[in-house]
């Protein structure tokens, strides 16, 4: 159930909003001033906050400023209530991170429409976060595969190269045909190992496409070699 916190110092206005939202199926809670609202939001973060601007003590701007500075509340959709929507007030609220404004008096349709729009936008934001998380997981797997493949390639290349050098030296000093044939067979086998390792490098190059490399660099996920 969607949780909504209403911060409003006028009791009648606050109660009317709470009753309306409860009738619409929301889980609601109310705060009579900014200080209480901040405490409630941090203790039990709601899905959306409706807050009056003009309140004694900490006003709506102060509430929004403090909540945007807290990690647990910074992304909660925030709708301001105001008796008059002056352009300067709207600009100040937007700069602080407010998502919407409702000018008093407002009707039920206006309030519910603003809430629906904010919740929909928040859901889209969560979906983008999920997609980004999936992409980061894929990139991490890509980086791990790259590192493992390069480490494996580096280790495996040393052995065939050493063997090739040894076999070439033995061939150059061997005159018996049978032994030369045996050394040639070893040489052929080591060449095949080299080709297989080079094929692995080819697969790594396919994995590290320019698009993937750019994305990995963007997220600082490419380790220096």
Secondary structure by P-SEA (a helix, b strand, c coil): cbbbbbbcccaaaaaaaaaaaaaacccccccccaaaaaaaaaaccccbbbbbcccccccaaaaaaaaaacccccccbbbbbbccccaaaaaaaaaacccccccccccaaaaaaaaaaaaaaaaaaaaaaaaaaaaaaaaaaaaaaaaaaaaaaaaaaaaaaaaaaaaaaaaaacccaaaaaaaaaaaaaaaaaaaaaaaaaaaaaaaacaaaaaaaaaacccccc
